[in-house]
Amino acid sequence: MTLITIILIAFVALEHLYFLYLEMFMWTKPKGIKAFGLKSKQFAEDTKVLAANQGLYNGFLAAGLIFSVIQNEMKFAIFFLICVTIAGIYGSYSTKQIKLFYVQAVPAIITLIFCLF
């Protein structure tokens, strides 16, 4: 792995650790409500278990990317970056929020390009 690839993978991993934090711990707080454009505090309360579960999955993506750097294993990095890309594409499509595509999928796609070439 090149230094630039490691930096890009680390960025995507840190991004997903931040998503974990927002979804697991800030979902019902003003910061989480604003970040995700939630309808109301009550909606946030009603969906906090789902959000925590979603945050946990983001943590797994981050863990996989960190593991790939520690092991210096490009195959693992590529696998988890593809997972992140798919999550970003699906999240953007299912929520009708193109911002999700740019925040989640685009960094993963850029990193994938550096990993593959």
N, CA, C and O atoms as a printed pandas DataFrame, in Angstrom:
     atom_number atom_name residue_name chain_id  residue_number  x_coord  y_coord  z_coord
0              1         N          MET        A               1    0.842   -1.185    0.000
1              2        CA          MET        A               1    0.000    0.000    0.000
2              3         C          MET        A               1    0.884    1.244    0.000
3              4         O          MET        A               1    1.875    1.321    0.725
4              5         N          THR        A               2    0.508    2.197   -0.816
5              6        CA          THR        A               2    1.247    3.459   -0.833
6              7         C          THR        A               2    0.750    4.359    0.294
7              8         O          THR        A               2   -0.319    4.133    0.860
8              9         N          LEU        A               3    1.527    5.364    0.603
9             10        CA          LEU        A               3    1.147    6.290    1.665
10            11         C          LEU        A               3   -0.175    6.983    1.340
11            12         O          LEU        A               3   -1.026    7.128    2.218
12            13         N          ILE        A               4   -0.355    7.407    0.106
13            14        CA          ILE        A               4   -1.599    8.087   -0.280
14            15         C          ILE        A               4   -2.798    7.144   -0.127
15            16         O          ILE        A               4   -3.869    7.570    0.306
16            17         N          THR        A               5   -2.624    5.886   -0.474
17            18        CA          THR        A               5   -3.704    4.901   -0.327
18            19         C          THR        A               5   -4.050    4.715    1.148
19            20         O          THR        A               5   -5.225    4.663    1.513
20            21         N          ILE        A               6   -3.045    4.617    1.976
21            22        CA          ILE        A               6   -3.277    4.464    3.416
22            23         C          ILE        A               6   -4.010    5.683    3.971
23            24         O          ILE        A               6   -4.932    5.544    4.774
24            25         N          ILE        A               7   -3.604    6.865    3.548
25            26        CA          ILE        A               7   -4.257    8.094    4.011
26            27         C          ILE        A               7   -5.720    8.124    3.576
27            28         O          ILE        A               7   -6.598    8.474    4.365
28            29         N          LEU        A               8   -5.981    7.762    2.332
29            30        CA          LEU        A               8   -7.361    7.761    1.829
30            31         C          LEU        A               8   -8.228    6.718    2.541
31            32         O          LEU        A               8   -9.377    6.992    2.888
32            33         N          ILE        A               9   -7.676    5.534    2.754
33            34        CA          ILE        A               9   -8.413    4.491    3.483
34            35         C          ILE        A               9   -8.694    4.962    4.904
35            36         O          ILE        A               9   -9.796    4.774    5.418
36            37         N          ALA        A              10   -7.701    5.569    5.534
37            38        CA          ALA        A              10   -7.884    6.080    6.898
38            39         C          ALA        A              10   -8.972    7.154    6.934
39            40         O          ALA        A              10   -9.766    7.202    7.874
40            41         N          PHE        A              11   -9.010    8.005    5.923
41            42        CA          PHE        A              11  -10.056    9.042    5.862
42            43         C          PHE        A              11  -11.442    8.412    5.807
43            44         O          PHE        A              11  -12.337    8.818    6.549
44            45         N          VAL        A              12  -11.626    7.428    4.941
45            46        CA          VAL        A              12  -12.929    6.754    4.827
46            47         C          VAL        A              12  -13.271    6.054    6.145
47            48         O          VAL        A              12  -14.420    6.087    6.586
48            49         N          ALA        A              13  -12.285    5.428    6.765
49            50        CA          ALA        A              13  -12.529    4.764    8.055
50            51         C          ALA        A              13  -12.933    5.775    9.123
51            52         O          ALA        A              13  -13.879    5.536    9.874
52            53         N          LEU        A              14  -12.228    6.898    9.197
53            54        CA          LEU        A              14  -12.568    7.937   10.181
54            55         C          LEU        A              14  -13.963    8.509    9.932
55            56         O          LEU        A              14  -14.709    8.797   10.868
56            57         N          GLU        A              15  -14.290    8.663    8.678
57            58        CA          GLU        A              15  -15.634    9.124    8.313
58            59         C          GLU        A              15  -16.695    8.177    8.893
59            60         O          GLU        A              15  -17.704    8.623    9.441
60            61         N          HIS        A              16  -16.456    6.887    8.765
61            62        CA          HIS        A              16  -17.429    5.906    9.253
62            63         C          HIS        A              16  -17.434    5.791   10.773
63            64         O          HIS        A              16  -18.463    5.462   11.364
64            65         N          LEU        A              17  -16.315    6.054   11.402
65            66        CA          LEU        A              17  -16.319    6.131   12.865
66            67         C          LEU        A              17  -17.137    7.338   13.319
67            68         O          LEU        A              17  -17.819    7.281   14.343
68            69         N          TYR        A              18  -17.070    8.417   12.565
69            70        CA          TYR        A              18  -17.887    9.593   12.871
70            71         C          TYR        A              18  -19.375    9.289   12.668
71            72         O          TYR        A              18  -20.213    9.707   13.467
72            73         N          PHE        A              19  -19.697    8.565   11.603
73            74        CA          PHE        A              19  -21.100    8.159   11.389
74            75         C          PHE        A              19  -21.580    7.302   12.558
75            76         O          PHE        A              19  -22.703    7.463   13.038
76            77         N          LEU        A              20  -20.714    6.384   13.012
77            78        CA          LEU        A              20  -21.047    5.551   14.171
78            79         C          LEU        A              20  -21.385    6.447   15.362
79            80         O          LEU        A              20  -22.409    6.254   16.018
80            81         N          TYR        A              21  -20.537    7.411   15.635
81            82        CA          TYR        A              21  -20.747    8.330   16.751
82            83         C          TYR        A              21  -22.079    9.076   16.613
83            84         O          TYR        A              21  -22.861    9.144   17.561
84            85         N          LEU        A              22  -22.324    9.626   15.437
85            86        CA          LEU        A              22  -23.576   10.362   15.226
86            87         C          LEU        A              22  -24.798    9.470   15.392
87            88         O          LEU        A              22  -25.773    9.858   16.035
88            89         N          GLU        A              23  -24.745    8.282   14.817
89            90        CA          GLU        A              23  -25.926    7.407   14.819
90            91         C          GLU        A              23  -26.139    6.704   16.160
91            92         O          GLU        A              23  -27.280    6.492   16.569
92            93         N          MET        A              24  -25.071    6.348   16.834
93            94        CA          MET        A              24  -25.221    5.607   18.083
94            95         C          MET        A              24  -25.387    6.514   19.302
95            96         O          MET        A              24  -26.076    6.153   20.256
96            97         N          PHE        A              25  -24.759    7.686   19.273
97            98        CA          PHE        A              25  -24.720    8.506   20.478
98            99         C          PHE        A              25  -25.356    9.891   20.339
99           100         O          PHE        A              25  -25.703   10.518   21.340
100          101         N          MET        A              26  -25.510   10.367   19.103
101          102        CA          MET        A              26  -26.021   11.727   18.919
102          103         C          MET        A              26  -27.370   11.781   18.206
103          104         O          MET        A              26  -27.894   12.867   17.958
104          105         N          TRP        A              27  -27.923   10.645   17.880
105          106        CA          TRP        A              27  -29.151   10.572   17.080
106          107         C          TRP        A              27  -30.281   11.428   17.649
107          108         O          TRP        A              27  -30.972   12.106   16.888
108          109         N          THR        A              28  -30.483   11.414   18.940
109          110        CA          THR        A              28  -31.598   12.144   19.553
110          111         C          THR        A              28  -31.187   13.532   20.044
111          112         O          THR        A              28  -32.007   14.262   20.601
112          113         N          LYS        A              29  -29.939   13.891   19.843
113          114        CA          LYS        A              29  -29.433   15.207   20.251
114          115         C          LYS        A              29  -29.578   16.183   19.076
115          116         O          LYS        A              29  -29.698   15.750   17.930
116          117         N          PRO        A              30  -29.568   17.474   19.346
117          118        CA          PRO        A              30  -29.702   18.460   18.255
118          119         C          PRO        A              30  -28.703   18.252   17.111
119          120         O          PRO        A              30  -29.051   18.420   15.942
120          121         N          LYS        A              31  -27.469   17.890   17.448
121          122        CA          LYS        A              31  -26.454   17.665   16.411
122          123         C          LYS        A              31  -26.853   16.518   15.479
123          124         O          LYS        A              31  -26.723   16.637   14.260
124          125         N          GLY        A              32  -27.332   15.419   16.040
125          126        CA          GLY        A              32  -27.749   14.275   15.235
126          127         C          GLY        A              32  -29.006   14.575   14.437
127          128         O          GLY        A              32  -29.107   14.216   13.264
128          129         N          ILE        A              33  -29.948   15.226   15.068
129          130        CA          ILE        A              33  -31.199   15.581   14.383
130          131         C          ILE        A              33  -30.901   16.470   13.181
131          132         O          ILE        A              33  -31.466   16.283   12.103
132          133         N          LYS        A              34  -30.007   17.438   13.377
133          134        CA          LYS        A              34  -29.640   18.334   12.278
134          135         C          LYS        A              34  -28.849   17.597   11.196
135          136         O          LYS        A              34  -29.124   17.756   10.006
136          137         N          ALA        A              35  -27.868   16.791   11.609
137          138        CA          ALA        A              35  -27.001   16.091   10.654
138          139         C          ALA        A              35  -27.797   15.199    9.707
139          140         O          ALA        A              35  -27.471   15.085    8.526
140          141         N          PHE        A              36  -28.836   14.573   10.233
141          142        CA          PHE        A              36  -29.606   13.634    9.413
142          143         C          PHE        A              36  -30.927   14.211    8.934
143          144         O          PHE        A              36  -31.706   13.517    8.281
144          145         N          GLY        A              37  -31.186   15.471    9.249
145          146        CA          GLY        A              37  -32.413   16.110    8.779
146          147         C          GLY        A              37  -33.657   15.404    9.282
147          148         O          GLY        A              37  -34.624   15.244    8.536
148          149         N          LEU        A              38  -33.645   14.980   10.538
149          150        CA          LEU        A              38  -34.784   14.244   11.097
150          151         C          LEU        A              38  -35.975   15.177   11.294
151          152         O          LEU        A              38  -35.814   16.373   11.536
152          153         N          LYS        A              39  -37.170   14.605   11.184
153          154        CA          LYS        A              39  -38.401   15.388   11.242
154          155         C          LYS        A              39  -38.623   16.050   12.597
155          156         O          LYS        A              39  -39.072   17.194   12.671
156          157         N          SER        A              40  -38.310   15.334   13.653
157          158        CA          SER        A              40  -38.592   15.856   14.993
158          159         C          SER        A              40  -37.807   15.077   16.031
159          160         O          SER        A              40  -37.251   14.015   15.749
160          161         N          LYS        A              41  -37.774   15.621   17.229
161          162        CA          LYS        A              41  -37.142   14.938   18.365
162          163         C          LYS        A              41  -37.864   13.616   18.634
163          164         O          LYS        A              41  -37.231   12.607   18.947
164          165         N          GLN        A              42  -39.182   13.632   18.509
165          166        CA          GLN        A              42  -39.961   12.413   18.745
166          167         C          GLN        A              42  -39.612   11.332   17.717
167          168         O          GLN        A              42  -39.471   10.160   18.064
168          169         N          PHE        A              43  -39.476   11.732   16.462
169          170        CA          PHE        A              43  -39.077   10.776   15.419
170          171         C          PHE        A              43  -37.701   10.189   15.759
171          172         O          PHE        A              43  -37.479    8.987   15.616
172          173         N          ALA        A              44  -36.784   11.050   16.210
173          174        CA          ALA        A              44  -35.451   10.578   16.599
174          175         C          ALA        A              44  -35.553    9.562   17.738
175          176         O          ALA        A              44  -34.893    8.523   17.710
176          177         N          GLU        A              45  -36.369    9.860   18.723
177          178        CA          GLU        A              45  -36.555    8.933   19.852
178          179         C          GLU        A              45  -37.144    7.607   19.376
179          180         O          GLU        A              45  -36.723    6.537   19.816
180          181         N          ASP        A              46  -38.111    7.688   18.484
181          182        CA          ASP        A              46  -38.782    6.477   17.985
182          183         C          ASP        A              46  -37.858    5.598   17.143
183          184         O          ASP        A              46  -38.075    4.391   17.040
184          185         N          THR        A              47  -36.844    6.187   16.551
185          186        CA          THR        A              47  -35.975    5.434   15.631
186          187         C          THR        A              47  -34.551    5.246   16.161
187          188         O          THR        A              47  -33.676    4.796   15.421
188          189         N          LYS        A              48  -34.306    5.581   17.421
189          190        CA          LYS        A              48  -32.936    5.544   17.930
190          191         C          LYS        A              48  -32.323    4.145   17.947
191          192         O          LYS        A              48  -31.113    4.008   17.769
192          193         N          VAL        A              49  -33.124    3.115   18.155
193          194        CA          VAL        A              49  -32.577    1.749   18.143
194          195         C          VAL        A              49  -32.134    1.377   16.728
195          196         O          VAL        A              49  -31.087    0.757   16.542
196          197         N          LEU        A              50  -32.932    1.756   15.742
197          198        CA          LEU        A              50  -32.544    1.490   14.351
198          199         C          LEU        A              50  -31.272    2.253   13.993
199          200         O          LEU        A              50  -30.385    1.717   13.329
200          201         N          ALA        A              51  -31.189    3.501   14.432
201          202        CA          ALA        A              51  -30.010    4.313   14.139
202          203         C          ALA        A              51  -28.763    3.731   14.802
203          204         O          ALA        A              51  -27.687    3.718   14.204
204          205         N          ALA        A              52  -28.908    3.254   16.030
205          206        CA          ALA        A              52  -27.769    2.658   16.730
206          207         C          ALA        A              52  -27.281    1.423   15.976
207          208         O          ALA        A              52  -26.076    1.201   15.858
208          209         N          ASN        A              53  -28.207    0.627   15.470
209          210        CA          ASN        A              53  -27.854   -0.552   14.688
210          211         C          ASN        A              53  -27.106   -0.136   13.420
211          212         O          ASN        A              53  -26.101   -0.741   13.046
212          213         N          GLN        A              54  -27.607    0.886   12.785
213          214        CA          GLN        A              54  -26.971    1.417   11.577
214          215         C          GLN        A              54  -25.563    1.928   11.905
215          216         O          GLN        A              54  -24.628    1.714   11.134
216          217         N          GLY        A              55  -25.418    2.594   13.038
217          218        CA          GLY        A              55  -24.112    3.081   13.466
218          219         C          GLY        A              55  -23.133    1.954   13.696
219          220         O          GLY        A              55  -21.953    2.058   13.359
220          221         N          LEU        A              56  -23.631    0.871   14.274
221          222        CA          LEU        A              56  -22.778   -0.289   14.509
222          223         C          LEU        A              56  -22.235   -0.837   13.190
223          224         O          LEU        A              56  -21.059   -1.191   13.103
224          225         N          TYR        A              57  -23.074   -0.907   12.174
225          226        CA          TYR        A              57  -22.614   -1.370   10.861
226          227         C          TYR        A              57  -21.550   -0.442   10.287
227          228         O          TYR        A              57  -20.593   -0.903    9.665
228          229         N          ASN        A              58  -21.711    0.860   10.493
229          230        CA          ASN        A              58  -20.677    1.787   10.041
230          231         C          ASN        A              58  -19.372    1.538   10.782
231          232         O          ASN        A              58  -18.288    1.673   10.213
232          233         N          GLY        A              59  -19.480    1.176   12.045
233          234        CA          GLY        A              59  -18.286    0.822   12.813
234          235         C          GLY        A              59  -17.596   -0.411   12.254
235          236         O          GLY        A              59  -16.368   -0.477   12.219
236          237         N          PHE        A              60  -18.377   -1.382   11.821
237          238        CA          PHE        A              60  -17.789   -2.588   11.215
238          239         C          PHE        A              60  -17.051   -2.244    9.922
239          240         O          PHE        A              60  -15.982   -2.789    9.649
240          241         N          LEU        A              61  -17.629   -1.335    9.125
241          242        CA          LEU        A              61  -16.950   -0.913    7.900
242          243         C          LEU        A              61  -15.617   -0.247    8.242
243          244         O          LEU        A              61  -14.594   -0.526    7.618
244          245         N          ALA        A              62  -15.645    0.630    9.235
245          246        CA          ALA        A              62  -14.406    1.301    9.666
246          247         C          ALA        A              62  -13.391    0.277   10.173
247          248         O          ALA        A              62  -12.211    0.350    9.833
248          249         N          ALA        A              63  -13.845   -0.668   10.978
249          250        CA          ALA        A              63  -12.949   -1.691   11.522
250          251         C          ALA        A              63  -12.304   -2.506   10.399
251          252         O          ALA        A              63  -11.111   -2.806   10.452
252          253         N          GLY        A              64  -13.078   -2.854    9.405
253          254        CA          GLY        A              64  -12.538   -3.613    8.270
254          255         C          GLY        A              64  -11.475   -2.827    7.522
255          256         O          GLY        A              64  -10.450   -3.376    7.117
256          257         N          LEU        A              65  -11.727   -1.536    7.341
257          258        CA          LEU        A              65  -10.744   -0.702    6.647
258          259         C          LEU        A              65   -9.475   -0.541    7.481
259          260         O          LEU        A              65   -8.370   -0.610    6.945
260          261         N          ILE        A              66   -9.624   -0.331    8.770
261          262        CA          ILE        A              66   -8.461   -0.212    9.654
262          263         C          ILE        A              66   -7.666   -1.519    9.666
263          264         O          ILE        A              66   -6.436   -1.509    9.613
264          265         N          PHE        A              67   -8.380   -2.639    9.735
265          266        CA          PHE        A              67   -7.734   -3.954    9.707
266          267         C          PHE        A              67   -6.941   -4.138    8.409
267          268         O          PHE        A              67   -5.837   -4.682    8.424
268          269         N          SER        A              68   -7.512   -3.681    7.287
269          270        CA          SER        A              68   -6.815   -3.845    6.004
270          271         C          SER        A              68   -5.505   -3.068    5.985
271          272         O          SER        A              68   -4.523   -3.518    5.396
272          273         N          VAL        A              69   -5.487   -1.898    6.629
273          274        CA          VAL        A              69   -4.245   -1.109    6.694
274          275         C          VAL        A              69   -3.241   -1.784    7.620
275          276         O          VAL        A              69   -2.062   -1.902    7.284
276          277         N          ILE        A              70   -3.706   -2.223    8.780
277          278        CA          ILE        A              70   -2.802   -2.885    9.740
278          279         C          ILE        A              70   -2.178   -4.137    9.128
279          280         O          ILE        A              70   -0.991   -4.404    9.314
280          281         N          GLN        A              71   -2.978   -4.892    8.407
281          282        CA          GLN        A              71   -2.490   -6.128    7.785
282          283         C          GLN        A              71   -1.802   -5.880    6.444
283          284         O          GLN        A              71   -1.235   -6.794    5.845
284          285         N          ASN        A              72   -1.862   -4.620    5.978
285          286        CA          ASN        A              72   -1.318   -4.260    4.664
286          287         C          ASN        A              72   -1.900   -5.169    3.578
287          288         O          ASN        A              72   -1.180   -5.692    2.728
288          289         N          GLU        A              73   -3.213   -5.337    3.632
289          290        CA          GLU        A              73   -3.903   -6.276    2.744
290          291         C          GLU        A              73   -4.877   -5.526    1.837
291          292         O          GLU        A              73   -5.970   -5.141    2.252
292          293         N          MET        A              74   -4.455   -5.331    0.603
293          294        CA          MET        A              74   -5.243   -4.564   -0.356
294          295         C          MET        A              74   -6.584   -5.231   -0.669
295          296         O          MET        A              74   -7.579   -4.543   -0.896
296          297         N          LYS        A              75   -6.616   -6.567   -0.683
297          298        CA          LYS        A              75   -7.875   -7.262   -0.988
298          299         C          LYS        A              75   -8.957   -6.916    0.028
299          300         O          LYS        A              75  -10.114   -6.718   -0.344
300          301         N          PHE        A              76   -8.597   -6.841    1.295
301          302        CA          PHE        A              76   -9.565   -6.474    2.334
302          303         C          PHE        A              76  -10.027   -5.033    2.150
303          304         O          PHE        A              76  -11.214   -4.728    2.267
304          305         N          ALA        A              77   -9.075   -4.154    1.863
305          306        CA          ALA        A              77   -9.415   -2.741    1.659
306          307         C          ALA        A              77  -10.397   -2.597    0.504
307          308         O          ALA        A              77  -11.391   -1.879    0.613
308          309         N          ILE        A              78  -10.118   -3.273   -0.589
309          310        CA          ILE        A              78  -11.000   -3.194   -1.758
310          311         C          ILE        A              78  -12.392   -3.720   -1.408
311          312         O          ILE        A              78  -13.393   -3.107   -1.779
312          313         N          PHE        A              79  -12.466   -4.832   -0.708
313          314        CA          PHE        A              79  -13.765   -5.389   -0.315
314          315         C          PHE        A              79  -14.570   -4.380    0.512
315          316         O          PHE        A              79  -15.737   -4.120    0.220
316          317         N          PHE        A              80  -13.939   -3.816    1.543
317          318        CA          PHE        A              80  -14.672   -2.893    2.419
318          319         C          PHE        A              80  -14.994   -1.580    1.712
319          320         O          PHE        A              80  -16.034   -0.980    1.982
320          321         N          LEU        A              81  -14.131   -1.127    0.822
321          322        CA          LEU        A              81  -14.437    0.081    0.055
322          323         C          LEU        A              81  -15.611   -0.142   -0.895
323          324         O          LEU        A              81  -16.416    0.764   -1.111
324          325         N          ILE        A              82  -15.709   -1.337   -1.458
325          326        CA          ILE        A              82  -16.871   -1.665   -2.291
326          327         C          ILE        A              82  -18.135   -1.674   -1.429
327          328         O          ILE        A              82  -19.180   -1.180   -1.852
328          329         N          CYS        A              83  -18.038   -2.234   -0.224
329          330        CA          CYS        A              83  -19.184   -2.221    0.701
330          331         C          CYS        A              83  -19.617   -0.799    1.019
331          332         O          CYS        A              83  -20.809   -0.493    1.012
332          333         N          VAL        A              84  -18.651    0.071    1.298
333          334        CA          VAL        A              84  -18.957    1.475    1.598
334          335         C          VAL        A              84  -19.611    2.143    0.388
335          336         O          VAL        A              84  -20.578    2.891    0.536
336          337         N          THR        A              85  -19.091    1.877   -0.789
337          338        CA          THR        A              85  -19.653    2.460   -2.010
338          339         C          THR        A              85  -21.094    2.029   -2.204
339          340         O          THR        A              85  -21.958    2.857   -2.491
340          341         N          ILE        A              86  -21.359    0.746   -2.049
341          342        CA          ILE        A              86  -22.722    0.238   -2.198
342          343         C          ILE        A              86  -23.636    0.853   -1.148
343          344         O          ILE        A              86  -24.765    1.235   -1.457
344          345         N          ALA        A              87  -23.160    0.951    0.091
345          346        CA          ALA        A              87  -23.960    1.567    1.160
346          347         C          ALA        A              87  -24.280    3.019    0.817
347          348         O          ALA        A              87  -25.405    3.471    1.030
348          349         N          GLY        A              88  -23.313    3.743    0.294
349          350        CA          GLY        A              88  -23.534    5.141   -0.081
350          351         C          GLY        A              88  -24.507    5.296   -1.226
351          352         O          GLY        A              88  -25.352    6.191   -1.216
352          353         N          ILE        A              89  -24.392    4.426   -2.212
353          354        CA          ILE        A              89  -25.312    4.471   -3.357
354          355         C          ILE        A              89  -26.718    4.120   -2.907
355          356         O          ILE        A              89  -27.672    4.823   -3.242
356          357         N          TYR        A              90  -26.854    3.044   -2.154
357          358        CA          TYR        A              90  -28.182    2.629   -1.695
358          359         C          TYR        A              90  -28.782    3.657   -0.733
359          360         O          TYR        A              90  -29.965    3.983   -0.823
360          361         N          GLY        A              91  -27.967    4.158    0.177
361          362        CA          GLY        A              91  -28.464    5.161    1.124
362          363         C          GLY        A              91  -28.967    6.401    0.413
363          364         O          GLY        A              91  -30.017    6.942    0.760
364          365         N          SER        A              92  -28.226    6.845   -0.570
365          366        CA          SER        A              92  -28.623    8.016   -1.345
366          367         C          SER        A              92  -29.919    7.751   -2.115
367          368         O          SER        A              92  -30.820    8.588   -2.144
368          369         N          TYR        A              93  -29.993    6.586   -2.729
369          370        CA          TYR        A              93  -31.192    6.222   -3.496
370          371         C          TYR        A              93  -32.413    6.066   -2.585
371          372         O          TYR        A              93  -33.482    6.598   -2.884
372          373         N          SER        A              94  -32.257    5.345   -1.486
373          374        CA          SER        A              94  -33.409    5.029   -0.641
374          375         C          SER        A              94  -33.924    6.230    0.143
375          376         O          SER        A              94  -35.111    6.300    0.461
376          377         N          THR        A              95  -33.049    7.167    0.452
377          378        CA          THR        A              95  -33.480    8.347    1.203
378          379         C          THR        A              95  -33.740    9.552    0.297
379          380         O          THR        A              95  -34.225   10.589    0.749
380          381         N          LYS        A              96  -33.417    9.400   -0.965
381          382        CA          LYS        A              96  -33.563   10.494   -1.935
382          383         C          LYS        A              96  -32.705   11.703   -1.557
383          384         O          LYS        A              96  -33.062   12.844   -1.849
384          385         N          GLN        A              97  -31.574   11.439   -0.905
385          386        CA          GLN        A              97  -30.648   12.502   -0.508
386          387         C          GLN        A              97  -29.316   12.309   -1.226
387          388         O          GLN        A              97  -28.491   11.494   -0.812
388          389         N          ILE        A              98  -29.116   13.057   -2.294
389          390        CA          ILE        A              98  -27.898   12.926   -3.092
390          391         C          ILE        A              98  -26.652   13.255   -2.271
391          392         O          ILE        A              98  -25.558   12.787   -2.583
392          393         N          LYS        A              99  -26.820   14.059   -1.224
393          394        CA          LYS        A              99  -25.701   14.409   -0.343
394          395         C          LYS        A              99  -25.018   13.154    0.209
395          396         O          LYS        A              99  -23.795   13.119    0.347
396          397         N          LEU        A             100  -25.807   12.133    0.520
397          398        CA          LEU        A             100  -25.258   10.872    1.018
398          399         C          LEU        A             100  -24.276   10.263    0.025
399          400         O          LEU        A             100  -23.240    9.727    0.419
400          401         N          PHE        A             101  -24.599   10.344   -1.248
401          402        CA          PHE        A             101  -23.719    9.802   -2.278
402          403         C          PHE        A             101  -22.368   10.516   -2.238
403          404         O          PHE        A             101  -21.316    9.878   -2.287
404          405         N          TYR        A             102  -22.409   11.831   -2.151
405          406        CA          TYR        A             102  -21.171   12.610   -2.162
406          407         C          TYR        A             102  -20.348   12.446   -0.884
407          408         O          TYR        A             102  -19.118   12.456   -0.928
408          409         N          VAL        A             103  -21.022   12.297    0.237
409          410        CA          VAL        A             103  -20.322   12.194    1.515
410          411         C          VAL        A             103  -19.768   10.792    1.748
411          412         O          VAL        A             103  -18.672   10.640    2.289
412          413         N          GLN        A             104  -20.523    9.760    1.341
413          414        CA          GLN        A             104  -20.118    8.391    1.646
414          415         C          GLN        A             104  -19.511    7.661    0.454
415          416         O          GLN        A             104  -18.425    7.092    0.565
416          417         N          ALA        A             105  -20.193    7.673   -0.674
417          418        CA          ALA        A             105  -19.736    6.860   -1.806
418          419         C          ALA        A             105  -18.556    7.478   -2.545
419          420         O          ALA        A             105  -17.623    6.763   -2.910
420          421         N          VAL        A             106  -18.575    8.778   -2.771
421          422        CA          VAL        A             106  -17.508    9.392   -3.572
422          423         C          VAL        A             106  -16.121    9.210   -2.937
423          424         O          VAL        A             106  -15.190    8.836   -3.649
424          425         N          PRO        A             107  -15.940    9.459   -1.627
425          426        CA          PRO        A             107  -14.607    9.196   -1.061
426          427         C          PRO        A             107  -14.175    7.728   -1.213
427          428         O          PRO        A             107  -13.002    7.446   -1.461
428          429         N          ALA        A             108  -15.117    6.811   -1.064
429          430        CA          ALA        A             108  -14.794    5.388   -1.222
430          431         C          ALA        A             108  -14.422    5.071   -2.671
431          432         O          ALA        A             108  -13.498    4.296   -2.917
432          433         N          ILE        A             109  -15.126    5.659   -3.618
433          434        CA          ILE        A             109  -14.830    5.425   -5.038
434          435         C          ILE        A             109  -13.445    5.969   -5.387
435          436         O          ILE        A             109  -12.666    5.305   -6.071
436          437         N          ILE        A             110  -13.144    7.171   -4.917
437          438        CA          ILE        A             110  -11.820    7.760   -5.166
438          439         C          ILE        A             110  -10.726    6.864   -4.572
439          440         O          ILE        A             110   -9.703    6.610   -5.209
440          441         N          THR        A             111  -10.956    6.398   -3.358
441          442        CA          THR        A             111   -9.976    5.525   -2.703
442          443         C          THR        A             111   -9.838    4.211   -3.453
443          444         O          THR        A             111   -8.729    3.700   -3.613
444          445         N          LEU        A             112  -10.952    3.663   -3.912
445          446        CA          LEU        A             112  -10.905    2.432   -4.711
446          447         C          LEU        A             112  -10.049    2.612   -5.957
447          448         O          LEU        A             112   -9.259    1.733   -6.303
448          449         N          ILE        A             113  -10.200    3.735   -6.623
449          450        CA          ILE        A             113   -9.402    4.007   -7.830
450          451         C          ILE        A             113   -7.914    3.977   -7.492
451          452         O          ILE        A             113   -7.114    3.400   -8.228
452          453         N          PHE        A             114   -7.548    4.605   -6.368
453          454        CA          PHE        A             114   -6.137    4.592   -5.959
454          455         C          PHE        A             114   -5.682    3.182   -5.592
455          456         O          PHE        A             114   -4.522    2.833   -5.812
456          457         N          CYS        A             115   -6.569    2.377   -5.042
457          458        CA          CYS        A             115   -6.212    1.002   -4.683
458          459         C          CYS        A             115   -6.029    0.111   -5.907
459          460         O          CYS        A             115   -5.200   -0.799   -5.900
460          461         N          LEU        A             116   -6.792    0.372   -6.942
461          462        CA          LEU        A             116   -6.788   -0.501   -8.113
462          463         C          LEU        A             116   -5.723   -0.118   -9.155
463          464         O          LEU        A             116   -5.360   -0.933  -10.003
464          465         N          PHE        A             117   -5.236    1.104   -9.086
465          466        CA          PHE        A             117   -4.272    1.548  -10.107
466          467         C          PHE        A             117   -2.980    2.022   -9.529
467          468         O          PHE        A             117   -2.082    2.423  -10.270
